[in-house]
Amino acid sequence: MKPSDIQSLVERRLRRFPEFSGIRIILEREGDIETKISTALKTAGGAFRPGTALVIETVSASVRQVQAARLVVDPLNVEITAFEHALFNKPPAGTGKRAGDLALEAAAALSGWTPEGCTRPLTFPAGQNVREAADGKGGAAASVLLSTAIEMPVLRLPGEYGYKSP
């Protein structure tokens, strides 16, 4: 597993829950996310409702150690940020869900779940809580941080450090 794969795994998990029906889920690696967030907050389209969006941010990681030709990546952090624009989020067109509530629902859907290829379930790092802030213009954002761990093979070239090809 590559660390970047976790974004897609988290997205697929969230889409399985009815709580996220109508919510646009954006992967940060998709490029111009500011435009995507702005569009999601202000326009409806297909199965999506205006007013809210979830962004699964690019993962951050720390290498803890190398064990027996394996790289232990622990923690592998996944941050999810919920955005809300109060004007567009009002029912019946919008979801009516506040950014903080949406971030907590994402945490509830992910906490304790072990993504495929990870070595432990997603948990909250010590001292991490949902952080919510208003922008003073009718918008708000709330984020939650969860972490897991993975192991990756150490890469070596033939002949390097005693490596022998199979």
C-alpha positions as CSV (number, residue, x, y, z in Angstrom):
1,M,0.0,0.0,0.0
2,K,1.1,3.5,-0.8
3,P,0.3,6.3,1.7
4,S,-1.7,8.1,-0.9
5,D,-4.1,5.1,-1.3
6,I,-5.7,5.9,2.0
7,Q,-7.5,8.9,0.6
8,S,-9.5,6.8,-1.8
9,L,-10.2,4.1,0.9
10,V,-11.5,6.8,3.2
11,E,-13.6,8.3,0.5
12,R,-15.2,4.9,-0.4
13,R,-15.9,4.2,3.2
14,L,-17.7,7.6,3.8
15,R,-19.8,7.2,0.6
16,R,-21.2,3.9,2.0
17,F,-23.0,5.8,4.9
18,P,-26.3,7.6,4.3
19,E,-25.1,10.5,6.5
20,F,-22.9,11.6,3.6
21,S,-25.6,11.3,0.9
22,G,-25.7,14.6,-1.1
23,I,-22.3,15.7,0.3
24,R,-19.5,16.3,-2.1
25,I,-16.3,14.5,-1.1
26,I,-13.2,16.0,-2.6
27,L,-9.7,14.5,-2.5
28,E,-7.0,17.2,-2.0
29,R,-4.8,15.5,-4.6
30,E,-7.4,16.3,-7.3
31,G,-5.8,19.7,-7.9
32,D,-7.6,23.0,-7.7
33,I,-9.6,22.2,-4.6
34,E,-10.4,25.8,-3.8
35,T,-12.5,26.0,-6.9
36,K,-14.0,22.6,-6.2
37,I,-14.9,23.6,-2.6
38,S,-16.4,26.9,-3.8
39,T,-18.5,25.1,-6.5
40,A,-19.6,22.5,-4.0
41,L,-20.7,25.1,-1.5
42,K,-22.7,27.2,-4.0
43,T,-24.2,24.8,-6.5
44,A,-26.2,21.7,-6.6
45,G,-25.5,19.1,-9.2
46,G,-26.6,15.5,-9.8
47,A,-26.9,13.8,-6.4
48,F,-25.1,16.6,-4.6
49,R,-26.7,19.4,-2.5
50,P,-25.1,22.8,-2.0
51,G,-23.8,24.2,1.2
52,T,-21.4,21.6,2.4
53,A,-18.3,19.7,1.3
54,L,-15.8,17.3,2.8
55,V,-12.1,17.4,1.8
56,I,-9.9,14.4,2.5
57,E,-6.5,16.0,2.7
58,T,-3.2,14.7,1.5
59,V,-1.8,12.3,4.2
60,S,1.1,13.2,6.3
61,A,3.4,10.6,7.7
62,S,6.3,9.8,10.0
63,V,8.8,7.0,9.5
64,R,9.2,5.3,12.9
65,Q,11.8,2.7,12.0
66,V,13.1,0.2,9.5
67,Q,12.5,-3.5,10.4
68,A,13.7,-6.5,8.4
69,A,13.6,-4.6,5.0
70,R,10.2,-3.0,5.9
71,L,9.7,0.7,6.5
72,V,7.3,1.3,9.4
73,V,5.2,4.4,8.7
74,D,3.6,5.4,12.0
75,P,1.7,7.6,12.3
76,L,0.1,7.9,8.9
77,N,-2.2,10.9,9.4
78,V,-5.5,11.5,7.6
79,E,-7.2,14.9,8.1
80,I,-10.7,15.5,7.0
81,T,-12.1,19.0,6.7
82,A,-15.8,19.8,6.5
83,F,-16.8,23.1,4.9
84,E,-20.1,24.9,5.2
85,H,-21.6,28.0,3.7
86,A,-24.7,28.8,5.8
87,L,-26.6,30.7,3.1
88,F,-26.5,27.8,0.6
89,N,-26.7,25.1,3.3
90,K,-30.3,25.9,4.4
91,P,-32.9,23.3,3.7
92,P,-34.7,22.4,1.6
93,A,-31.9,22.8,-1.1
94,G,-29.0,22.4,1.3
95,T,-28.2,19.6,3.7
96,G,-28.6,21.8,6.9
97,K,-25.6,20.0,8.4
98,R,-23.1,22.2,10.2
99,A,-19.4,21.8,9.5
100,G,-18.6,20.6,13.0
101,D,-21.3,18.0,13.0
102,L,-20.2,16.8,9.6
103,A,-16.6,16.5,10.8
104,L,-17.8,14.5,13.8
105,E,-19.9,12.2,11.6
106,A,-16.8,11.5,9.5
107,A,-14.8,10.8,12.7
108,A,-17.6,8.4,13.8
109,A,-17.5,6.6,10.5
110,L,-13.8,6.2,10.5
111,S,-12.7,5.8,14.1
112,G,-11.8,2.2,14.9
113,W,-11.9,1.1,11.2
114,T,-8.8,-0.4,9.7
115,P,-8.3,0.6,6.1
116,E,-7.1,-2.2,3.8
117,G,-3.3,-2.5,3.9
118,C,-3.0,-0.7,7.2
119,T,-1.6,-2.3,10.3
120,R,-3.9,-0.7,12.9
121,P,-7.3,1.0,13.1
122,L,-7.7,4.7,12.6
123,T,-7.5,6.5,16.0
124,F,-7.3,10.0,17.3
125,P,-3.7,11.1,18.1
126,A,-3.2,12.3,21.6
127,G,-4.4,15.9,22.2
128,Q,-6.3,16.1,18.8
129,N,-9.9,17.2,18.7
130,V,-12.3,18.5,16.2
131,R,-11.3,22.1,15.4
132,E,-14.0,24.4,14.1
133,A,-13.8,28.0,12.9
134,A,-16.1,30.5,11.3
135,D,-14.8,32.8,8.5
136,G,-17.1,35.8,9.4
137,K,-18.7,35.6,5.9
138,G,-21.3,32.9,6.5
139,G,-18.9,30.0,6.2
140,A,-17.3,27.6,8.6
141,A,-14.7,24.8,8.5
142,A,-14.1,22.0,10.9
143,S,-11.4,19.4,10.8
144,V,-10.6,16.1,12.4
145,L,-7.3,14.2,12.4
146,L,-7.1,10.4,12.6
147,S,-4.0,8.2,12.3
148,T,-3.1,4.7,11.4
149,A,0.1,2.9,10.3
150,I,1.4,1.0,7.4
151,E,4.5,-1.0,6.5
152,M,6.2,-0.6,3.1
153,P,9.1,-2.6,1.6
154,V,12.4,-0.9,1.6
155,L,13.6,-0.3,-2.0
156,R,17.1,-1.4,-3.0
157,L,18.9,-1.7,-6.3
158,P,20.5,-4.9,-7.3
159,G,23.9,-5.3,-5.6
160,E,23.1,-2.5,-3.1
161,Y,23.5,-3.3,0.6
162,G,23.8,-7.0,0.0
163,Y,20.6,-7.2,-2.1
164,K,20.3,-10.2,-4.3
165,S,17.7,-10.4,-6.9
166,P,15.4,-13.5,-6.7
